[in-house]
Amino acid sequence: MNVYITKLNGMSYMSEEQYVQHMTADIAHSLGMREMGIYRYNASAEDTRDRSFRFDGMIAGISAGDIVVCQFHTWNGLKFERALVEHIKAYHGRIIIFIHSLEALMIKSSRFMLGETVELYNQAEVLIVPSYEMKRFLLGSGIRSGMKFIVQEMWDYITDIRIPGSSEFRREIHCTGRVDPKEIEQWDYEIPLKFYNGTEYKHQKVYGMGALHPEELMFELSKGGFGLEWYTDEQAYQYIRYGNSLSLSRYLAAGLPVIVPQGISSQKLIEENHLGLVVGSLGEAVKAIESMQESEYREYVSHVEGFAPAIRNGYYTKKCLIESIWAMFREDAGKVFVQTEDVYHLDDHVFSRVTVKRSYGGNLALSWNLRGKPDGFLIYDSTGRMIEETGNGYQHYLCIKEYADERGYVVKAYVNTQKGKMIVAESASGYLGVEIYDKPVVSIVIPAYNAESHIVRCIDTVLAQSFSDLEVIIVDDGSTDLTPGMIDWYADIYPNVRAIHQKNAGVQAARNTGIKYASGEYIGFVDSDDMIRTDMVERLYTSARRTKSDIAMTSGYEIKSRGYAPIMQYSVKEDTGVSVDEFLRMYASGGYAMPAVWNKLYRTSLVKEHLFPQIIYEDEAWTPYILSYAEKLCYLDDCAYEYDRSICSGSLVDRWAGKSKGEVFQDHKRAILFYLEHGNPERLELLRKLAKSELRSFAKAMAYHEYEELRKKLEE
């Protein structure tokens, strides 16, 4: 048996794509693999007969049972790659596909190719993927059951250059890629930002260092500072979230600590090996560097120096190639390795709830609640079969397809160790059951407009609440997609769900309709693209009743493509009655995000008397307005509401982003004037302070003079 590996030729010498394929092929050659050259050319212009002759020449040496590692993509197109795989199979060769990047995922204009790409990948016995995120994406996109996966994690960076000792402590940032031009325009920091991409920069403290030869670049980087791996736009962010960055490995090979964004595919590896800073913004990185002591920098460098030899000597690639060959002959390859079936119970990891509900489309909705911060979850059915693995330690909901009603489901939380996944908590078995609902005590209103892509999980997490006396009112605001039928399905199945249909009038009108029909003592609002934790309603209601509060609120998570970030956190004592005056004074002092509509329970009688205004930014107008008529509120820092901005596009916020600064100002002005004119007269001075604080923040963020002019008028 021989093992071959494809190698891309014919691209630019400086091409990163060609570099990584040549490096991978050279490492494979050191392991005894043979090279199969592939030339980059205009494959679309070649007819089928000529292409067949080309392939026959390329693979003529293959015998039955030989293995070919195909480095994809070849930059010759899907038709070329599909034909290559067909010819290898015709020679009875066996195929491993080494996915360097998935064009149909990274580039929006190529999304239409995803189905064909997955079909191509399904021809392989083993897939080498850049990251666990890529593995999860492919599993959810049609990869066949039983596919064996090897996860790469990071590129190597082979170099013969002698790195001259430890990097110096320099407060400067090196970048061999690109950064959003807006970031550069706003770069007013003292920390120098040096680029090595051949572009000239005319901004203070931003320097174009030229496009250096690889050896010169490595020598320059090794002198000291930090290596920056960032992104220019959402497409570039998708690449570093699912793929691997060669420049990141270059920095580490040069001995530099790195700066990377939250959500990058190698985030966990960087954090656990102390290789650099994982930040939410470049401003955050600058502050960290400015406050860093040399001893802290030396600690980072020490960890990088201990890590770098594996990259410089090609051990990540060797590991992938060896494991992929090993996987060809092992039935158990690629399966989740659990260190032990024993549960090592940790006091800070405890399941309090697991529920199973019927979900739209003949599926089941599994929800759970865990105290603690695991690395992920494993979900099993009552037969002992594992049906899902998720590396998302924040997850609390799973839609189960092709279920059996009589089966139970168990959730196991795990943490990663050097020996594998260690189970630290195990839930009780959850079974599908029928619940009896009494007179509603809490009403949840969900406004919905063209929400077919995401409303199911929203409704499922609301129905999974531990609070049983719950009424769910879903208001279809004139949807033109499948939303009306979906919410009618839930209303038919669940006695506590009510579906209401109306002509399109906006989210404000939809909420007001829900308020009209609400019969609970308290009322809450959930947006159709968001989720709530299974104990949110119960904990808020219990706190509101105990503290005799008109409003109970929780903190939340904002979910973006780069991960979870806490929001709506306030410096008030938890689970205690707080006067609204005290809260408004704190809020008006600045530094806090605008309280939202959706992370709260309100006394229904209060809300029925104070409906939503028919204006844009209705939450900005209504929240201070309703607060001004309340007397007492309570707060729980539970992060129980999940404000998801990653699941869909085309939201109101996205559409407003296209407005001019003048139009946006008028919208903000109407919202502020609403609560000043209609709010509780007894709290007018507090509302004025709040308005001035908001206008000051808007003026700084929007750089539009009218905000300051309006603030001055309020001063007068």
N, C-alpha and C positions, 0 to 999 in steps of 0.2 A: 504494500500500500504506500502510495506517495501522497504528499500534501502540497498543494499549490496555493499561491496567493496572487491575486491580481494587483497590478501596479499601473497607476495612471501616468502617462507621458504626454508631452505636447502642449502643456500649459506654460504660463509665464514662470520664469525662474523664481520670482518672488511670490508666486501663488501659494497661499496657505494650504489650499486643497491638495495641490501636488506635493507640497512638502510633507504633509502628514501621511500621505499614501506611500511616498518613498521611504520615510522613516519607518513606517509600519512594515513595509516589505523588507527593509534591511534587517530589522529585528527578527522578522520571521525567517529570513535566510540564515541568521545565526542559530536558529533552532532546527535547521535542516530542511526547511520548506523550500519549494522551487517557485521561481517567479513566472507569472503569466502576464506579459505586457499588454496594456490596453492604451491605444492612442486616442487622444482627444481630437475629433474631427467633425465635419458636418454630416453626422450620421443620418439626418432626416433626408438628405439628398441621395442616399445610396439605396438602390433597389434591393428587393428581398434576395435575389439570386447572388448578387455581389456580396451582400452581407453574410450569406451562408458560406460562401467561399472563404471570407475573412475569418469567420469563426472556426471553420474546419482547420485552417492553418494555425490559429491560436491554440487550439486544444487537441491537436493531433496526437500529442504524447500521452493523453489521459487513458488510463485503463479502467476497467470496471472495478468499482470499490474505492477508487482514488477520491480524495477530498479536495474541494476547491473553496478557499476563503475568498469571497467576492467583496471587495471594498466598494461600497456604494455610497453616494452615487458616482457614476463614471463621467458625468457631464455630457454624455451622448444621448440622453433622453431615456424615457421609460421603454420605448419600443426596442431600443438597442439592448437594454438590460434584460428585458423579458426574453428576447431572442437568445442572448448569451446563456441564460439559465436553461432554456429549452435545449440548447445544443449540448451543454454539459450533462444534462439528464439523459439525452439521447445516447451519450457515450457511457451511460450508467455510472456517472460520477455523483458524488454526494456533496451537498452544498451547505456552507456556512455563510451567512451574510453579515458583514461587519458594517453597521450603519454609522456613517460619520455624521450625517445630519439628515433630517427628514424635510425635504423641500416643501412637501405638501402641508406640513405643519408650520414651518417657519415663515413661509411667504404667502400672504393672503391671496395673491393672484394665482397661486398654484393649488389652492385648497380642493379644486375640482379633481385633482389627481389622486386624492387620498385613497379612494376605493381601489383604484388600479395598483397603487403602491403597496397597499396591504395584501392584495392578491399576489403580487410578486414576492413579498416577504414570506407568504405562506408556503412558497415552494421550497424554503430552506428547512433544514432539520434543527438548526441552532441560529439564534440571532444574537449578535454582540451589539448591545445598545449603549449609548453614552451615559445614561442615567436611569435611576429608578423612576423618575418622572416620565421618561420616554417609555419605559416598560409599561407603566400604568396606562399611559395614553394609548399605546398600541393594543393592550388587552381590551380597552374599551372601544376600540375602533375596528374590531373584526378579525384580529389575529386568532388563528385556529386554536382550539382547545388542545393542550398538551405541548404547545411550543416550548422549547427549552431556551432560556435566556441567560446570557452572561452580561453582567453590568460592568462597564469600563471604568467609570467614576472620574478619570482624569487622563489627559494626554501626557505622554512623556515629552521630554525636550532633550534630545541627544546633543551633546556638545563636547568638543575636545578642548575648549578654552579652559585654562586654569583660572578659577575664580580667586582673585587676590585677597584672601583673608576675609574677616567679617565686614559686613557693610557698615559704613559710618552712619552715625545718628544725624541725619539731615532732615529738616522739616521742609520737604519738597515731595511733589507727586510726579511720577513718570507715567505716561500713557502711550502705548504703542498702537492703540486703536482709535476710536472716535468717541466724542461726547456730544450730546445734544447742543447745537449752536446756542440755544437760549442759556444753557448753563455757562457757556464761555462768556457770553455778553454780560451776564450778571456776576461774573467772577470778580468780586471786589475784596478778596481775601489777601492777606500778606503771604500766605503759603504759595510758592511758585508752582505752576502747573506746566510740565514740559511734555511736548508731543513729539513723536518720532514717526509721523506718517507722511512727511513731505509737505504738509500744509503750512503756509505762513500765517501767523497770528499777529494782530496789531493791538491786542488788549493788554493792559497793564498786568504784569505777573503771569501772563500766558505766553509761552515761548515755543516757537517752532524749531526743533533741533535737527530737522532734515531727515531724510529716509536713509538710515545707516545700513551698511552691510551687516549681516547677522552677527559676525564676530565682533565688529565695532560696537554694535548695539548691546550685546551681552556684556562687554567690558564696561561700557558707560553705565548700564543699569547696576552693575555689581558694586559701584562706588558707594551707594547708599540712598536712603529715602524710602518711598513706598511705591509699589506698582499698582496702578489703577485699572481695574476691569469694570467697565461701565457699559452703557447702552445709549443709542441715539433716539430710539423710538420703540414702540411696542413690538415691532417685528424683531429688532435686535434683542429686546428683552426676552422674547420667546426663545431665541437661539440659546442664550446663556441659561435659561430656565430648564430647557430640555436637553441641550447639547453640552459639549465641552469646549472650553476656550483654550486655544494654543498659547495666546499671550499670557494667560494666567500661569500656565506651566513655565513659560519663559521667565517670568518674574521670579518664581520660586527657584528655578534652576540657577538664576543669577544671585540668589541669596537674599532677595528682597521680601519683606513682609508685604502683604497685599491689602487692597481696599476693594471690597466687592459689595454689590447691592443685596439686600434681603431677597431671598427667593432664588438665587443662583443655584444651579444643580449641585454644586460642590459646597454649599453653605455648611452642611453638617461636618464634612471632612475638614474644612477650614477652621470651624469653631472648636472641634474636639482636639485638633492637633495644634491649636494656638498659632495659626499661620498668618493672622492679620485681623483686620477690622471688617465686620459685617454691619453695614449701616443702611439707614432708610433714605439718606440724601447725602449729597456731596458736602452740604453745610455741616451735617453731623460729623462727617469724616474730618473736616477741617478743624472743628472744635476739639475733637479727640486728639488730633496731632498737636494742636497748639498747647493743650494741657498735659501732653505726654512728657514724662521724665525719661532721661537717657537710660536709666535702669530698666524701665518698662520696654523700651525699644530693644535693648540688648536681649531681653527675655524672648521677644518675638523672633529676633534674628537667630537665637540659639535653637529655637524649635524649627525654624525654616532650614537651618544648616543640617539638622538631624534628619529632615524629611527629604531634602533635595537630591541626595544620591540615588534614591529609587527612581526619580524622574530622569536624572541625567544618564542613567544606565539602562533605561528602557524596561523597567520591571513591571510597570502597569500594562504595557502592551504584551510582554511575555506572559504575564498572568492570564490575560484575556485569551490569547491564542492557545495556551496550554489547556486552560479550562474548557475552551470550546471544542478542542479535539477530544478531550476526556468525556465531554457531554455527548459526543456522537455514539459512545459505547455504553452509556449508563442510562437506564430507564428513569432513575430518580434524579437525574441532573436538572438543575434549574428550579427544583421545588423549594419551598420555604423551609429553611433549616431552623427548627426550634431547639434550643439548647437542651431542654428537658420538658416533659409533659407535666412535671411538678410545678405547682404555683408557689413562687416565693413571695408570700404576702408581704407587702410593704404598707405600713400604717398610713402613708399619704396617698395611696392608690386604692380607692374603694368604690365599687359599683353600688349605686343606690336604686337603680331602676333599669329595667329592660322591657320594652313593649313591642308587640307585633300587631299591626293593623292591616286591613285591606287597603290597597292602593290602586289608583286608576290604571287601567290596562291589564287587569288580571294579575297584578303583582302584589307583593307584600312590602310593607314599610316597617323596617326594624329600627327602633330608636333606643338609645341608652344614655345613661347619665353616670359619669365617672368623676370622682374627686381625685385630682392629681394630674400630672403632666407626663404621660407616657410618650414613647416615640412612635407608637402606632397600635393597630388592633388587628387581631385575627378573628374571623367569624366562622363558626362551625354550625352544622345542623346536628340534629339528634342522632344521626347515623355515624357521627364522628368525621364526616367529610368537611374539609375546609372549603368554604365557598367564596371567601374574600380575604385579601390581605391589603391593608392600607397603611402607608407610612405617614398618615396625617394624624398626629396625636390630638388634634382639635375636633376630629370627626365625631358625630353623635347620631348619624342617620345613614341608612343604607337602603336602597330600593332593591329588593330581591326578586329576580325573575325566575320563571319556571319552578315555582315553589310547590310544596305539598302542604295542604292545610294542617295535617296532623303532626307535622314535624315541629320540634322546638328548635330554638336558636340560642347559642351561647356566644358571648363576646369575651375575648381575652385581651387584656392590655399587656403590651410588652415594652421592654427597654432593650436597646442594642448593647451587646457586649462583644468583646473580642472573639468569643466562642459562638456567637449567634444571638438569637432573640431569646431573652429571658422573660417568661411570663410572670408578671407582678400582681395581677388581679384577674379574677374570673367572675363573670356575672352568673346569676341564676338563669335557668332556662326560661326563655320567653315563648309563649304559645299564643296562637290566634284565639281570641275570645270575644265575647259579646258583652259590652258594658251597658248598664242601665243608667240613664240620665234623668235626674230629678229637675226641679225648677231651676233655671239658670241663675247663677250667682254672678258670674263674670261673662261678659259678651266680648268676643274678639271680632273686629271688622277687618276684612281683607278687600280692598279695592282692586279690581283687575281689569286690565285692558290689553288685549292681544298678548296674553301671558302663557301661551301653550307650552313654551320651551322650559318654563321654570316653576309654574304655579303648583304642580303636583307636590314637589318636595316641601314647599311652603305650607300647604294644607296638611300634609302628612305630619310635619313637626308640630303644628298647632294641635292636631288630634291626638298626638302622643303625650299631651300634658298629663302630669300626675294629678292635676286638679279636675275632678270628675264633673262638677256642676258647671259645665262650660257650654256656652252657646257660640257657634261660629257662623257669622253672617258674611257671605261672599257676594260682593256687588259687581256684576259684570257691567262695565261702562261702555256698552256698545261695541264689543269686540267683533272683529271681522275674521278671526281665525277659529281654532277649535276650542277656545276658552269656554264659551257658553255650555257646550256639551260636556266638558270636563267637570265643571262645577255642578252641573245638574246630576252627574253620576254620583258625586259625593253626597248631594242632598237626598238622592234616592236611597243610598246605602246607610247613611248615618242620620239618626233621628234628631241629633243636635246641630245639624248643618242646615242652613237656609240659603238658597240661591235666589238672588234678585237680579233681574235684567232691566236695564234702562238705556235710553238713547245716550250717545256719547256726550258728556257734559264736563268731563275733567275729573281729576282725582278728588278735588274738593267736594264736588257734588256727590261723588260716589261715597265718600266718607259720611257726608251729611245724611244720605239715604240710609246707610248702615246705622247711624245714630238714631234715626227715626224708628227703626224696627228693634233696636236693642232693648232687652228687658232685664238685663242683669243689674246687680247693685253697682258693679264697676264695669268699665269699658276700656278696651285697649285696641290699638291699631297695629297691623302687621302688613308691610308692603309685600306684594306678590313675588318679588325676587329675593326675599330675605328668609331667614330661618330663626327659630327660637329654641332654646334649650328646654329639655323636657320638664324642668321644675320651675321655669320662670314665673308662670301665672300663680302657682301655689305660693311661692316664696313672697312675691309682691303682694298678693292678697292678704296673706297672713301678717305681713309687716304693716300694711295699711290699716287693717282692723285693730291690731295690737296698739298702734301709735295714734289711732283715730285720725289718720291723715286723709286728705282729699285726693292726693296724688302720690303714687308710689313709683319709683323709677329705678332702673338698673343701668349699669355700664354695658358696653358691648364690644364687639370686634368689628372692625372694618376689614373686609376681605377683598384684596386686590390680587392680581396675578402673581405678585411677589410674596404674598403671605398674609398673615393675620396681624393686625395692630390694634391695641386697646383704644377705645374712644369713649366719650361721655363719662369721664372720671372726674369726680368733684371732691374738694376738700371739706366734706361735711361728715359728721359722725354717722356711721352706718346703723341701720335699723333703729333709728331714733326720730321722734317727731321734731321737725325743724320748721320754724316759722317761714312763711313765704317771703317776708320782708328780709330776713337774714339771708335767704338763698339769693334773692334778687340783688342785694347789696354785694354779695360775693361775686355773683355773675357779672355785675356791671363793673367790677374792679378790673376786668380784663383778664386775658390769658386762658379763657375757657371756650370750648366749642359751643356753638349755638345748641341749646337743648332741642332735641328732635321730638316729633310727634310720637314716634313708634316704639320707644323703649319704656313705656309707662302704662300704668293702670290709673284711670281717672274715676272719680265718683260720677256715676252716670247722670244724676240729677244736675250736676254742675255743667256737664257737657251739653246736655239737651237744651240748656238755656243760652249756650254760647257756641254757635255753630261755626263752621269754617267759612272764611270769606272767599269769594270767587275771584281770587287774584293769583298771579304767579308768586312763587316763594310763599305759599300759604302756610307752611310749617314755621317759617321765619316770622310770619305775622301772628299766627294763632297761638304759638307756644307761650310767648310773653303775655298775650291777651288772656289765655285761660289761667295762667299762673297768677295773674293779678287779682282774680276773683276767688282763688283758693286761700285757705288760711294756714294749712299745715301740709308738709310733704315729708316723705321718708325715702331713704336711698340705700341701695345694696350694690356693692361693687362686685357683682357676680359675672360680668361679661356674658350675660344670658341672652342678649339679642345679637344677631349676626347680620350686619349691614353689608350685603354682598354686591360688590361692584365688578366682580370677575365673570359672572355667569351670562350676562346679556349686554348688548349694546343698543343704542338708540333710545336710552332713557331720557326723561325730561332734562336731567342734568346735562347729558350729552348734547341735546338739542339747544339748550340755552347757551352752551359754550360757543356756539357759532354767532351769537349776537354781538353787536358793537358795544363798546364800553358805555356809551350813552344810553342804549336800550337797557342794559343790565342795571345801570344806575336808577333808571325810572322804575324798574321792577322792585329793586331794593327800597327805594323811596316809598312806593305804595305800601309795601309790607310794614315799614317802620311807622308811617303815618296812620296805618290801620290800628295798631295797638296803642298809639298815643291818643287817637281820637275816640276809640271804643273801649279801651281798657278801663279798669276800675279807677274812678276819679280819686279815690283815697290813696292810690299808689302812683299817682301821676308823676311825682318827682322821681321816684325810683325808676319808672319807665323812661323818663327823660334821660337819666344817667345811663341807663342801659342803651338807649338809642345813640347817645353820644359816643359811648364805648364802641358800639358796633360800627358807627360811621368812621371812627378813627382807624379801626382795623381794616375796613373796606378801602379807605383812602390809601393805606400803606400797601395793601395787596393788589389793588386794581390800578394804582397810579393814575387816578382820575380826579381832577380838582373839584368837581361838583360835590363829592362826598364831604370835603372840608367846608365848602360853602354852606351846605345844609347843616353841618354841625355847628357852625358859627351862628346860624339863624336860631337854632335851638338854645344856644347860650344866651341869646338876646331875649 
